[in-house]
């Protein structure tokens, strides 16, 4: 399954769950707090960390891993927009301290590849 198909699957599963099962989001288009341990979010986190490692680790064999995650939220905006803070650190000893980043993952409804951005927290 390619990234676009996977992203669309995540989006539709999440929407179905929130609308028909949990009823937790309140207003359509509103920001909803999410469980960082949910399967849906763990899949989003994996997408974000894979992209982070691709862009940030060009000249190193080390990969960044998640130390902690907080402030997880989602919002339906022409797809599903996830926001969260993650503390990441390399999985090898390269003298780098753990760093917090604010991630945004936008899974578009039209099937385009997810838009993933991050900034230091």
Phi and psi restraints in degrees (range 20) as a CNS / XPLOR table:
assign (resid 1 and name C) (resid 2 and name N)
       (resid 2 and name CA) (resid 2 and name C) 1.0 -76.9 20.0 2
assign (resid 2 and name N) (resid 2 and name CA)
       (resid 2 and name C) (resid 3 and name N) 1.0 170.3 20.0 2
assign (resid 2 and name C) (resid 3 and name N)
       (resid 3 and name CA) (resid 3 and name C) 1.0 -60.4 20.0 2
assign (resid 3 and name N) (resid 3 and name CA)
       (resid 3 and name C) (resid 4 and name N) 1.0 -39.0 20.0 2
assign (resid 3 and name C) (resid 4 and name N)
       (resid 4 and name CA) (resid 4 and name C) 1.0 -66.0 20.0 2
assign (resid 4 and name N) (resid 4 and name CA)
       (resid 4 and name C) (resid 5 and name N) 1.0 -45.5 20.0 2
assign (resid 4 and name C) (resid 5 and name N)
       (resid 5 and name CA) (resid 5 and name C) 1.0 -64.4 20.0 2
assign (resid 5 and name N) (resid 5 and name CA)
       (resid 5 and name C) (resid 6 and name N) 1.0 -40.3 20.0 2
assign (resid 5 and name C) (resid 6 and name N)
       (resid 6 and name CA) (resid 6 and name C) 1.0 -64.7 20.0 2
assign (resid 6 and name N) (resid 6 and name CA)
       (resid 6 and name C) (resid 7 and name N) 1.0 -42.1 20.0 2
assign (resid 6 and name C) (resid 7 and name N)
       (resid 7 and name CA) (resid 7 and name C) 1.0 -63.5 20.0 2
assign (resid 7 and name N) (resid 7 and name CA)
       (resid 7 and name C) (resid 8 and name N) 1.0 -43.2 20.0 2
assign (resid 7 and name C) (resid 8 and name N)
       (resid 8 and name CA) (resid 8 and name C) 1.0 -64.5 20.0 2
assign (resid 8 and name N) (resid 8 and name CA)
       (resid 8 and name C) (resid 9 and name N) 1.0 -38.8 20.0 2
assign (resid 8 and name C) (resid 9 and name N)
       (resid 9 and name CA) (resid 9 and name C) 1.0 -61.4 20.0 2
assign (resid 9 and name N) (resid 9 and name CA)
       (resid 9 and name C) (resid 10 and name N) 1.0 -46.3 20.0 2
assign (resid 9 and name C) (resid 10 and name N)
       (resid 10 and name CA) (resid 10 and name C) 1.0 -58.9 20.0 2
assign (resid 10 and name N) (resid 10 and name CA)
       (resid 10 and name C) (resid 11 and name N) 1.0 -45.7 20.0 2
assign (resid 10 and name C) (resid 11 and name N)
       (resid 11 and name CA) (resid 11 and name C) 1.0 -61.0 20.0 2
assign (resid 11 and name N) (resid 11 and name CA)
       (resid 11 and name C) (resid 12 and name N) 1.0 -49.0 20.0 2
assign (resid 11 and name C) (resid 12 and name N)
       (resid 12 and name CA) (resid 12 and name C) 1.0 -66.5 20.0 2
assign (resid 12 and name N) (resid 12 and name CA)
       (resid 12 and name C) (resid 13 and name N) 1.0 -38.5 20.0 2
assign (resid 12 and name C) (resid 13 and name N)
       (resid 13 and name CA) (resid 13 and name C) 1.0 -63.5 20.0 2
assign (resid 13 and name N) (resid 13 and name CA)
       (resid 13 and name C) (resid 14 and name N) 1.0 -45.2 20.0 2
assign (resid 13 and name C) (resid 14 and name N)
       (resid 14 and name CA) (resid 14 and name C) 1.0 -62.1 20.0 2
assign (resid 14 and name N) (resid 14 and name CA)
       (resid 14 and name C) (resid 15 and name N) 1.0 -46.6 20.0 2
assign (resid 14 and name C) (resid 15 and name N)
       (resid 15 and name CA) (resid 15 and name C) 1.0 -62.4 20.0 2
assign (resid 15 and name N) (resid 15 and name CA)
       (resid 15 and name C) (resid 16 and name N) 1.0 -45.3 20.0 2
assign (resid 15 and name C) (resid 16 and name N)
       (resid 16 and name CA) (resid 16 and name C) 1.0 -58.9 20.0 2
assign (resid 16 and name N) (resid 16 and name CA)
       (resid 16 and name C) (resid 17 and name N) 1.0 -46.6 20.0 2
assign (resid 16 and name C) (resid 17 and name N)
       (resid 17 and name CA) (resid 17 and name C) 1.0 -61.0 20.0 2
assign (resid 17 and name N) (resid 17 and name CA)
       (resid 17 and name C) (resid 18 and name N) 1.0 -48.6 20.0 2
assign (resid 17 and name C) (resid 18 and name N)
       (resid 18 and name CA) (resid 18 and name C) 1.0 -67.1 20.0 2
assign (resid 18 and name N) (resid 18 and name CA)
       (resid 18 and name C) (resid 19 and name N) 1.0 -36.9 20.0 2
assign (resid 18 and name C) (resid 19 and name N)
       (resid 19 and name CA) (resid 19 and name C) 1.0 -78.1 20.0 2
assign (resid 19 and name N) (resid 19 and name CA)
       (resid 19 and name C) (resid 20 and name N) 1.0 -46.3 20.0 2
assign (resid 19 and name C) (resid 20 and name N)
       (resid 20 and name CA) (resid 20 and name C) 1.0 -98.0 20.0 2
assign (resid 20 and name N) (resid 20 and name CA)
       (resid 20 and name C) (resid 21 and name N) 1.0 -23.3 20.0 2
assign (resid 20 and name C) (resid 21 and name N)
       (resid 21 and name CA) (resid 21 and name C) 1.0 -105.9 20.0 2
assign (resid 21 and name N) (resid 21 and name CA)
       (resid 21 and name C) (resid 22 and name N) 1.0 -57.3 20.0 2
assign (resid 21 and name C) (resid 22 and name N)
       (resid 22 and name CA) (resid 22 and name C) 1.0 -89.8 20.0 2
assign (resid 22 and name N) (resid 22 and name CA)
       (resid 22 and name C) (resid 23 and name N) 1.0 -33.7 20.0 2
assign (resid 22 and name C) (resid 23 and name N)
       (resid 23 and name CA) (resid 23 and name C) 1.0 58.0 20.0 2
assign (resid 23 and name N) (resid 23 and name CA)
       (resid 23 and name C) (resid 24 and name N) 1.0 30.1 20.0 2
assign (resid 23 and name C) (resid 24 and name N)
       (resid 24 and name CA) (resid 24 and name C) 1.0 -91.0 20.0 2
assign (resid 24 and name N) (resid 24 and name CA)
       (resid 24 and name C) (resid 25 and name N) 1.0 -10.9 20.0 2
assign (resid 24 and name C) (resid 25 and name N)
       (resid 25 and name CA) (resid 25 and name C) 1.0 -88.7 20.0 2
assign (resid 25 and name N) (resid 25 and name CA)
       (resid 25 and name C) (resid 26 and name N) 1.0 -13.8 20.0 2
assign (resid 25 and name C) (resid 26 and name N)
       (resid 26 and name CA) (resid 26 and name C) 1.0 71.0 20.0 2
assign (resid 26 and name N) (resid 26 and name CA)
       (resid 26 and name C) (resid 27 and name N) 1.0 -119.9 20.0 2
assign (resid 26 and name C) (resid 27 and name N)
       (resid 27 and name CA) (resid 27 and name C) 1.0 -72.0 20.0 2
assign (resid 27 and name N) (resid 27 and name CA)
       (resid 27 and name C) (resid 28 and name N) 1.0 139.4 20.0 2
assign (resid 27 and name C) (resid 28 and name N)
       (resid 28 and name CA) (resid 28 and name C) 1.0 -60.2 20.0 2
assign (resid 28 and name N) (resid 28 and name CA)
       (resid 28 and name C) (resid 29 and name N) 1.0 134.6 20.0 2
assign (resid 28 and name C) (resid 29 and name N)
       (resid 29 and name CA) (resid 29 and name C) 1.0 83.9 20.0 2
assign (resid 29 and name N) (resid 29 and name CA)
       (resid 29 and name C) (resid 30 and name N) 1.0 -4.1 20.0 2
assign (resid 29 and name C) (resid 30 and name N)
       (resid 30 and name CA) (resid 30 and name C) 1.0 -78.2 20.0 2
assign (resid 30 and name N) (resid 30 and name CA)
       (resid 30 and name C) (resid 31 and name N) 1.0 160.1 20.0 2
assign (resid 30 and name C) (resid 31 and name N)
       (resid 31 and name CA) (resid 31 and name C) 1.0 -79.9 20.0 2
assign (resid 31 and name N) (resid 31 and name CA)
       (resid 31 and name C) (resid 32 and name N) 1.0 131.8 20.0 2
assign (resid 31 and name C) (resid 32 and name N)
       (resid 32 and name CA) (resid 32 and name C) 1.0 -119.9 20.0 2
assign (resid 32 and name N) (resid 32 and name CA)
       (resid 32 and name C) (resid 33 and name N) 1.0 129.9 20.0 2
assign (resid 32 and name C) (resid 33 and name N)
       (resid 33 and name CA) (resid 33 and name C) 1.0 -69.2 20.0 2
assign (resid 33 and name N) (resid 33 and name CA)
       (resid 33 and name C) (resid 34 and name N) 1.0 142.7 20.0 2
assign (resid 33 and name C) (resid 34 and name N)
       (resid 34 and name CA) (resid 34 and name C) 1.0 -126.7 20.0 2
assign (resid 34 and name N) (resid 34 and name CA)
       (resid 34 and name C) (resid 35 and name N) 1.0 156.0 20.0 2
assign (resid 34 and name C) (resid 35 and name N)
       (resid 35 and name CA) (resid 35 and name C) 1.0 -77.4 20.0 2
assign (resid 35 and name N) (resid 35 and name CA)
       (resid 35 and name C) (resid 36 and name N) 1.0 117.8 20.0 2
assign (resid 35 and name C) (resid 36 and name N)
       (resid 36 and name CA) (resid 36 and name C) 1.0 -66.3 20.0 2
assign (resid 36 and name N) (resid 36 and name CA)
       (resid 36 and name C) (resid 37 and name N) 1.0 -12.2 20.0 2
assign (resid 36 and name C) (resid 37 and name N)
       (resid 37 and name CA) (resid 37 and name C) 1.0 -94.3 20.0 2
assign (resid 37 and name N) (resid 37 and name CA)
       (resid 37 and name C) (resid 38 and name N) 1.0 -2.7 20.0 2
assign (resid 37 and name C) (resid 38 and name N)
       (resid 38 and name CA) (resid 38 and name C) 1.0 -67.5 20.0 2
assign (resid 38 and name N) (resid 38 and name CA)
       (resid 38 and name C) (resid 39 and name N) 1.0 151.0 20.0 2
assign (resid 38 and name C) (resid 39 and name N)
       (resid 39 and name CA) (resid 39 and name C) 1.0 -59.8 20.0 2
assign (resid 39 and name N) (resid 39 and name CA)
       (resid 39 and name C) (resid 40 and name N) 1.0 -42.1 20.0 2
assign (resid 39 and name C) (resid 40 and name N)
       (resid 40 and name CA) (resid 40 and name C) 1.0 -58.8 20.0 2
assign (resid 40 and name N) (resid 40 and name CA)
       (resid 40 and name C) (resid 41 and name N) 1.0 -47.6 20.0 2
assign (resid 40 and name C) (resid 41 and name N)
       (resid 41 and name CA) (resid 41 and name C) 1.0 -68.7 20.0 2
assign (resid 41 and name N) (resid 41 and name CA)
       (resid 41 and name C) (resid 42 and name N) 1.0 -38.5 20.0 2
assign (resid 41 and name C) (resid 42 and name N)
       (resid 42 and name CA) (resid 42 and name C) 1.0 -59.8 20.0 2
assign (resid 42 and name N) (resid 42 and name CA)
       (resid 42 and name C) (resid 43 and name N) 1.0 -35.6 20.0 2
assign (resid 42 and name C) (resid 43 and name N)
       (resid 43 and name CA) (resid 43 and name C) 1.0 -67.5 20.0 2
assign (resid 43 and name N) (resid 43 and name CA)
       (resid 43 and name C) (resid 44 and name N) 1.0 -40.7 20.0 2
assign (resid 43 and name C) (resid 44 and name N)
       (resid 44 and name CA) (resid 44 and name C) 1.0 -64.4 20.0 2
assign (resid 44 and name N) (resid 44 and name CA)
       (resid 44 and name C) (resid 45 and name N) 1.0 -43.4 20.0 2
assign (resid 44 and name C) (resid 45 and name N)
       (resid 45 and name CA) (resid 45 and name C) 1.0 -59.6 20.0 2
assign (resid 45 and name N) (resid 45 and name CA)
       (resid 45 and name C) (resid 46 and name N) 1.0 -41.6 20.0 2
assign (resid 45 and name C) (resid 46 and name N)
       (resid 46 and name CA) (resid 46 and name C) 1.0 -62.6 20.0 2
assign (resid 46 and name N) (resid 46 and name CA)
       (resid 46 and name C) (resid 47 and name N) 1.0 -44.4 20.0 2
assign (resid 46 and name C) (resid 47 and name N)
       (resid 47 and name CA) (resid 47 and name C) 1.0 -57.6 20.0 2
assign (resid 47 and name N) (resid 47 and name CA)
       (resid 47 and name C) (resid 48 and name N) 1.0 -46.2 20.0 2
assign (resid 47 and name C) (resid 48 and name N)
       (resid 48 and name CA) (resid 48 and name C) 1.0 -64.8 20.0 2
assign (resid 48 and name N) (resid 48 and name CA)
       (resid 48 and name C) (resid 49 and name N) 1.0 -44.4 20.0 2
assign (resid 48 and name C) (resid 49 and name N)
       (resid 49 and name CA) (resid 49 and name C) 1.0 -69.4 20.0 2
assign (resid 49 and name N) (resid 49 and name CA)
       (resid 49 and name C) (resid 50 and name N) 1.0 -36.1 20.0 2
assign (resid 49 and name C) (resid 50 and name N)
       (resid 50 and name CA) (resid 50 and name C) 1.0 -60.8 20.0 2
assign (resid 50 and name N) (resid 50 and name CA)
       (resid 50 and name C) (resid 51 and name N) 1.0 -44.9 20.0 2
assign (resid 50 and name C) (resid 51 and name N)
       (resid 51 and name CA) (resid 51 and name C) 1.0 -65.8 20.0 2
assign (resid 51 and name N) (resid 51 and name CA)
       (resid 51 and name C) (resid 52 and name N) 1.0 -42.8 20.0 2
assign (resid 51 and name C) (resid 52 and name N)
       (resid 52 and name CA) (resid 52 and name C) 1.0 -58.1 20.0 2
assign (resid 52 and name N) (resid 52 and name CA)
       (resid 52 and name C) (resid 53 and name N) 1.0 -47.6 20.0 2
assign (resid 52 and name C) (resid 53 and name N)
       (resid 53 and name CA) (resid 53 and name C) 1.0 -64.2 20.0 2
assign (resid 53 and name N) (resid 53 and name CA)
       (resid 53 and name C) (resid 54 and name N) 1.0 -37.4 20.0 2
assign (resid 53 and name C) (resid 54 and name N)
       (resid 54 and name CA) (resid 54 and name C) 1.0 -63.0 20.0 2
assign (resid 54 and name N) (resid 54 and name CA)
       (resid 54 and name C) (resid 55 and name N) 1.0 -43.5 20.0 2
assign (resid 54 and name C) (resid 55 and name N)
       (resid 55 and name CA) (resid 55 and name C) 1.0 -84.6 20.0 2
assign (resid 55 and name N) (resid 55 and name CA)
       (resid 55 and name C) (resid 56 and name N) 1.0 -36.1 20.0 2
assign (resid 55 and name C) (resid 56 and name N)
       (resid 56 and name CA) (resid 56 and name C) 1.0 -89.8 20.0 2
assign (resid 56 and name N) (resid 56 and name CA)
       (resid 56 and name C) (resid 57 and name N) 1.0 -22.2 20.0 2
assign (resid 56 and name C) (resid 57 and name N)
       (resid 57 and name CA) (resid 57 and name C) 1.0 -113.4 20.0 2
assign (resid 57 and name N) (resid 57 and name CA)
       (resid 57 and name C) (resid 58 and name N) 1.0 60.0 20.0 2
assign (resid 57 and name C) (resid 58 and name N)
       (resid 58 and name CA) (resid 58 and name C) 1.0 -72.7 20.0 2
assign (resid 58 and name N) (resid 58 and name CA)
       (resid 58 and name C) (resid 59 and name N) 1.0 -36.2 20.0 2
assign (resid 58 and name C) (resid 59 and name N)
       (resid 59 and name CA) (resid 59 and name C) 1.0 -117.9 20.0 2
assign (resid 59 and name N) (resid 59 and name CA)
       (resid 59 and name C) (resid 60 and name N) 1.0 32.4 20.0 2
assign (resid 59 and name C) (resid 60 and name N)
       (resid 60 and name CA) (resid 60 and name C) 1.0 -146.1 20.0 2
assign (resid 60 and name N) (resid 60 and name CA)
       (resid 60 and name C) (resid 61 and name N) 1.0 146.4 20.0 2
assign (resid 60 and name C) (resid 61 and name N)
       (resid 61 and name CA) (resid 61 and name C) 1.0 -85.3 20.0 2
assign (resid 61 and name N) (resid 61 and name CA)
       (resid 61 and name C) (resid 62 and name N) 1.0 -9.1 20.0 2
assign (resid 61 and name C) (resid 62 and name N)
       (resid 62 and name CA) (resid 62 and name C) 1.0 -75.1 20.0 2
assign (resid 62 and name N) (resid 62 and name CA)
       (resid 62 and name C) (resid 63 and name N) 1.0 149.6 20.0 2
assign (resid 62 and name C) (resid 63 and name N)
       (resid 63 and name CA) (resid 63 and name C) 1.0 -118.8 20.0 2
assign (resid 63 and name N) (resid 63 and name CA)
       (resid 63 and name C) (resid 64 and name N) 1.0 148.0 20.0 2
assign (resid 63 and name C) (resid 64 and name N)
       (resid 64 and name CA) (resid 64 and name C) 1.0 -83.9 20.0 2
assign (resid 64 and name N) (resid 64 and name CA)
       (resid 64 and name C) (resid 65 and name N) 1.0 142.3 20.0 2
assign (resid 64 and name C) (resid 65 and name N)
       (resid 65 and name CA) (resid 65 and name C) 1.0 -123.6 20.0 2
assign (resid 65 and name N) (resid 65 and name CA)
       (resid 65 and name C) (resid 66 and name N) 1.0 156.4 20.0 2
assign (resid 65 and name C) (resid 66 and name N)
       (resid 66 and name CA) (resid 66 and name C) 1.0 -79.9 20.0 2
assign (resid 66 and name N) (resid 66 and name CA)
       (resid 66 and name C) (resid 67 and name N) 1.0 129.7 20.0 2
assign (resid 66 and name C) (resid 67 and name N)
       (resid 67 and name CA) (resid 67 and name C) 1.0 -93.2 20.0 2
assign (resid 67 and name N) (resid 67 and name CA)
       (resid 67 and name C) (resid 68 and name N) 1.0 -45.3 20.0 2
assign (resid 67 and name C) (resid 68 and name N)
       (resid 68 and name CA) (resid 68 and name C) 1.0 -155.5 20.0 2
assign (resid 68 and name N) (resid 68 and name CA)
       (resid 68 and name C) (resid 69 and name N) 1.0 159.2 20.0 2
assign (resid 68 and name C) (resid 69 and name N)
       (resid 69 and name CA) (resid 69 and name C) 1.0 -134.1 20.0 2
assign (resid 69 and name N) (resid 69 and name CA)
       (resid 69 and name C) (resid 70 and name N) 1.0 140.5 20.0 2
assign (resid 69 and name C) (resid 70 and name N)
       (resid 70 and name CA) (resid 70 and name C) 1.0 -148.1 20.0 2
assign (resid 70 and name N) (resid 70 and name CA)
       (resid 70 and name C) (resid 71 and name N) 1.0 170.2 20.0 2
assign (resid 70 and name C) (resid 71 and name N)
       (resid 71 and name CA) (resid 71 and name C) 1.0 52.7 20.0 2
assign (resid 71 and name N) (resid 71 and name CA)
       (resid 71 and name C) (resid 72 and name N) 1.0 48.5 20.0 2
assign (resid 71 and name C) (resid 72 and name N)
       (resid 72 and name CA) (resid 72 and name C) 1.0 -83.0 20.0 2
assign (resid 72 and name N) (resid 72 and name CA)
       (resid 72 and name C) (resid 73 and name N) 1.0 126.3 20.0 2
assign (resid 72 and name C) (resid 73 and name N)
       (resid 73 and name CA) (resid 73 and name C) 1.0 -143.4 20.0 2
assign (resid 73 and name N) (resid 73 and name CA)
       (resid 73 and name C) (resid 74 and name N) 1.0 161.9 20.0 2
assign (resid 73 and name C) (resid 74 and name N)
       (resid 74 and name CA) (resid 74 and name C) 1.0 -138.2 20.0 2
assign (resid 74 and name N) (resid 74 and name CA)
       (resid 74 and name C) (resid 75 and name N) 1.0 159.4 20.0 2
assign (resid 74 and name C) (resid 75 and name N)
       (resid 75 and name CA) (resid 75 and name C) 1.0 -151.6 20.0 2
assign (resid 75 and name N) (resid 75 and name CA)
       (resid 75 and name C) (resid 76 and name N) 1.0 134.8 20.0 2
assign (resid 75 and name C) (resid 76 and name N)
       (resid 76 and name CA) (resid 76 and name C) 1.0 -82.6 20.0 2
assign (resid 76 and name N) (resid 76 and name CA)
       (resid 76 and name C) (resid 77 and name N) 1.0 112.3 20.0 2
assign (resid 76 and name C) (resid 77 and name N)
       (resid 77 and name CA) (resid 77 and name C) 1.0 -144.9 20.0 2
assign (resid 77 and name N) (resid 77 and name CA)
       (resid 77 and name C) (resid 78 and name N) 1.0 92.8 20.0 2
assign (resid 77 and name C) (resid 78 and name N)
       (resid 78 and name CA) (resid 78 and name C) 1.0 48.0 20.0 2
assign (resid 78 and name N) (resid 78 and name CA)
       (resid 78 and name C) (resid 79 and name N) 1.0 40.8 20.0 2
assign (resid 78 and name C) (resid 79 and name N)
       (resid 79 and name CA) (resid 79 and name C) 1.0 137.4 20.0 2
assign (resid 79 and name N) (resid 79 and name CA)
       (resid 79 and name C) (resid 80 and name N) 1.0 -147.0 20.0 2
assign (resid 79 and name C) (resid 80 and name N)
       (resid 80 and name CA) (resid 80 and name C) 1.0 -130.2 20.0 2
assign (resid 80 and name N) (resid 80 and name CA)
       (resid 80 and name C) (resid 81 and name N) 1.0 121.4 20.0 2
assign (resid 80 and name C) (resid 81 and name N)
       (resid 81 and name CA) (resid 81 and name C) 1.0 -104.7 20.0 2
assign (resid 81 and name N) (resid 81 and name CA)
       (resid 81 and name C) (resid 82 and name N) 1.0 116.8 20.0 2
assign (resid 81 and name C) (resid 82 and name N)
       (resid 82 and name CA) (resid 82 and name C) 1.0 -102.2 20.0 2
assign (resid 82 and name N) (resid 82 and name CA)
       (resid 82 and name C) (resid 83 and name N) 1.0 140.4 20.0 2
assign (resid 82 and name C) (resid 83 and name N)
       (resid 83 and name CA) (resid 83 and name C) 1.0 -132.3 20.0 2
assign (resid 83 and name N) (resid 83 and name CA)
       (resid 83 and name C) (resid 84 and name N) 1.0 139.3 20.0 2
assign (resid 83 and name C) (resid 84 and name N)
       (resid 84 and name CA) (resid 84 and name C) 1.0 -163.7 20.0 2
assign (resid 84 and name N) (resid 84 and name CA)
       (resid 84 and name C) (resid 85 and name N) 1.0 161.1 20.0 2
assign (resid 84 and name C) (resid 85 and name N)
       (resid 85 and name CA) (resid 85 and name C) 1.0 -108.7 20.0 2
assign (resid 85 and name N) (resid 85 and name CA)
       (resid 85 and name C) (resid 86 and name N) 1.0 133.5 20.0 2
assign (resid 85 and name C) (resid 86 and name N)
       (resid 86 and name CA) (resid 86 and name C) 1.0 -132.4 20.0 2
assign (resid 86 and name N) (resid 86 and name CA)
       (resid 86 and name C) (resid 87 and name N) 1.0 137.0 20.0 2
assign (resid 86 and name C) (resid 87 and name N)
       (resid 87 and name CA) (resid 87 and name C) 1.0 -97.0 20.0 2
assign (resid 87 and name N) (resid 87 and name CA)
       (resid 87 and name C) (resid 88 and name N) 1.0 123.9 20.0 2
assign (resid 87 and name C) (resid 88 and name N)
       (resid 88 and name CA) (resid 88 and name C) 1.0 -123.2 20.0 2
assign (resid 88 and name N) (resid 88 and name CA)
       (resid 88 and name C) (resid 89 and name N) 1.0 154.9 20.0 2
assign (resid 88 and name C) (resid 89 and name N)
       (resid 89 and name CA) (resid 89 and name C) 1.0 -149.9 20.0 2
assign (resid 89 and name N) (resid 89 and name CA)
       (resid 89 and name C) (resid 90 and name N) 1.0 151.6 20.0 2
assign (resid 89 and name C) (resid 90 and name N)
       (resid 90 and name CA) (resid 90 and name C) 1.0 -68.9 20.0 2
assign (resid 90 and name N) (resid 90 and name CA)
       (resid 90 and name C) (resid 91 and name N) 1.0 150.8 20.0 2
assign (resid 90 and name C) (resid 91 and name N)
       (resid 91 and name CA) (resid 91 and name C) 1.0 -88.3 20.0 2
assign (resid 91 and name N) (resid 91 and name CA)
       (resid 91 and name C) (resid 92 and name N) 1.0 15.0 20.0 2
assign (resid 91 and name C) (resid 92 and name N)
       (resid 92 and name CA) (resid 92 and name C) 1.0 -138.4 20.0 2
assign (resid 92 and name N) (resid 92 and name CA)
       (resid 92 and name C) (resid 93 and name N) 1.0 165.7 20.0 2
assign (resid 92 and name C) (resid 93 and name N)
       (resid 93 and name CA) (resid 93 and name C) 1.0 -84.4 20.0 2
assign (resid 93 and name N) (resid 93 and name CA)
       (resid 93 and name C) (resid 94 and name N) 1.0 95.5 20.0 2
assign (resid 93 and name C) (resid 94 and name N)
       (resid 94 and name CA) (resid 94 and name C) 1.0 -123.6 20.0 2
assign (resid 94 and name N) (resid 94 and name CA)
       (resid 94 and name C) (resid 95 and name N) 1.0 17.0 20.0 2
assign (resid 94 and name C) (resid 95 and name N)
       (resid 95 and name CA) (resid 95 and name C) 1.0 73.5 20.0 2
assign (resid 95 and name N) (resid 95 and name CA)
       (resid 95 and name C) (resid 96 and name N) 1.0 19.4 20.0 2
assign (resid 95 and name C) (resid 96 and name N)
       (resid 96 and name CA) (resid 96 and name C) 1.0 -103.0 20.0 2
assign (resid 96 and name N) (resid 96 and name CA)
       (resid 96 and name C) (resid 97 and name N) 1.0 130.7 20.0 2
assign (resid 96 and name C) (resid 97 and name N)
       (resid 97 and name CA) (resid 97 and name C) 1.0 -80.0 20.0 2
assign (resid 97 and name N) (resid 97 and name CA)
       (resid 97 and name C) (resid 98 and name N) 1.0 153.9 20.0 2
assign (resid 97 and name C) (resid 98 and name N)
       (resid 98 and name CA) (resid 98 and name C) 1.0 -55.7 20.0 2
assign (resid 98 and name N) (resid 98 and name CA)
       (resid 98 and name C) (resid 99 and name N) 1.0 143.5 20.0 2
assign (resid 98 and name C) (resid 99 and name N)
       (resid 99 and name CA) (resid 99 and name C) 1.0 -131.7 20.0 2
assign (resid 99 and name N) (resid 99 and name CA)
       (resid 99 and name C) (resid 100 and name N) 1.0 138.1 20.0 2
assign (resid 99 and name C) (resid 100 and name N)
       (resid 100 and name CA) (resid 100 and name C) 1.0 -91.1 20.0 2
assign (resid 100 and name N) (resid 100 and name CA)
       (resid 100 and name C) (resid 101 and name N) 1.0 138.9 20.0 2
assign (resid 100 and name C) (resid 101 and name N)
       (resid 101 and name CA) (resid 101 and name C) 1.0 -133.4 20.0 2
assign (resid 101 and name N) (resid 101 and name CA)
       (resid 101 and name C) (resid 102 and name N) 1.0 146.9 20.0 2
assign (resid 101 and name C) (resid 102 and name N)
       (resid 102 and name CA) (resid 102 and name C) 1.0 -95.2 20.0 2
assign (resid 102 and name N) (resid 102 and name CA)
       (resid 102 and name C) (resid 103 and name N) 1.0 117.8 20.0 2
assign (resid 102 and name C) (resid 103 and name N)
       (resid 103 and name CA) (resid 103 and name C) 1.0 -103.4 20.0 2
assign (resid 103 and name N) (resid 103 and name CA)
       (resid 103 and name C) (resid 104 and name N) 1.0 146.9 20.0 2
assign (resid 103 and name C) (resid 104 and name N)
       (resid 104 and name CA) (resid 104 and name C) 1.0 -130.4 20.0 2
assign (resid 104 and name N) (resid 104 and name CA)
       (resid 104 and name C) (resid 105 and name N) 1.0 127.0 20.0 2
assign (resid 104 and name C) (resid 105 and name N)
       (resid 105 and name CA) (resid 105 and name C) 1.0 -124.7 20.0 2
assign (resid 105 and name N) (resid 105 and name CA)
       (resid 105 and name C) (resid 106 and name N) 1.0 115.3 20.0 2
assign (resid 105 and name C) (resid 106 and name N)
       (resid 106 and name CA) (resid 106 and name C) 1.0 -108.1 20.0 2
assign (resid 106 and name N) (resid 106 and name CA)
       (resid 106 and name C) (resid 107 and name N) 1.0 109.7 20.0 2
assign (resid 106 and name C) (resid 107 and name N)
       (resid 107 and name CA) (resid 107 and name C) 1.0 -96.1 20.0 2
assign (resid 107 and name N) (resid 107 and name CA)
       (resid 107 and name C) (resid 108 and name N) 1.0 106.9 20.0 2
assign (resid 107 and name C) (resid 108 and name N)
       (resid 108 and name CA) (resid 108 and name C) 1.0 -79.6 20.0 2
assign (resid 108 and name N) (resid 108 and name CA)
       (resid 108 and name C) (resid 109 and name N) 1.0 146.2 20.0 2
assign (resid 108 and name C) (resid 109 and name N)
       (resid 109 and name CA) (resid 109 and name C) 1.0 -73.1 20.0 2
assign (resid 109 and name N) (resid 109 and name CA)
       (resid 109 and name C) (resid 110 and name N) 1.0 -22.3 20.0 2
assign (resid 109 and name C) (resid 110 and name N)
       (resid 110 and name CA) (resid 110 and name C) 1.0 -81.4 20.0 2
assign (resid 110 and name N) (resid 110 and name CA)
       (resid 110 and name C) (resid 111 and name N) 1.0 3.7 20.0 2
assign (resid 110 and name C) (resid 111 and name N)
       (resid 111 and name CA) (resid 111 and name C) 1.0 87.8 20.0 2
assign (resid 111 and name N) (resid 111 and name CA)
       (resid 111 and name C) (resid 112 and name N) 1.0 1.9 20.0 2
assign (resid 111 and name C) (resid 112 and name N)
       (resid 112 and name CA) (resid 112 and name C) 1.0 -64.7 20.0 2
assign (resid 112 and name N) (resid 112 and name CA)
       (resid 112 and name C) (resid 113 and name N) 1.0 162.8 20.0 2
assign (resid 112 and name C) (resid 113 and name N)
       (resid 113 and name CA) (resid 113 and name C) 1.0 -60.9 20.0 2
assign (resid 113 and name N) (resid 113 and name CA)
       (resid 113 and name C) (resid 114 and name N) 1.0 144.3 20.0 2
assign (resid 113 and name C) (resid 114 and name N)
       (resid 114 and name CA) (resid 114 and name C) 1.0 -59.8 20.0 2
assign (resid 114 and name N) (resid 114 and name CA)
       (resid 114 and name C) (resid 115 and name N) 1.0 145.1 20.0 2
assign (resid 114 and name C) (resid 115 and name N)
       (resid 115 and name CA) (resid 115 and name C) 1.0 -96.0 20.0 2
assign (resid 115 and name N) (resid 115 and name CA)
       (resid 115 and name C) (resid 116 and name N) 1.0 119.1 20.0 2
assign (resid 115 and name C) (resid 116 and name N)
       (resid 116 and name CA) (resid 116 and name C) 1.0 -123.3 20.0 2
assign (resid 116 and name N) (resid 116 and name CA)
       (resid 116 and name C) (resid 117 and name N) 1.0 123.5 20.0 2
assign (resid 116 and name C) (resid 117 and name N)
       (resid 117 and name CA) (resid 117 and name C) 1.0 -132.7 20.0 2
assign (resid 117 and name N) (resid 117 and name CA)
       (resid 117 and name C) (resid 118 and name N) 1.0 160.3 20.0 2
assign (resid 117 and name C) (resid 118 and name N)
       (resid 118 and name CA) (resid 118 and name C) 1.0 -152.6 20.0 2
assign (resid 118 and name N) (resid 118 and name CA)
       (resid 118 and name C) (resid 119 and name N) 1.0 150.6 20.0 2
assign (resid 118 and name C) (resid 119 and name N)
       (resid 119 and name CA) (resid 119 and name C) 1.0 -138.9 20.0 2
assign (resid 119 and name N) (resid 119 and name CA)
       (resid 119 and name C) (resid 120 and name N) 1.0 149.4 20.0 2
assign (resid 119 and name C) (resid 120 and name N)
       (resid 120 and name CA) (resid 120 and name C) 1.0 -58.8 20.0 2
assign (resid 120 and name N) (resid 120 and name CA)
       (resid 120 and name C) (resid 121 and name N) 1.0 138.2 20.0 2
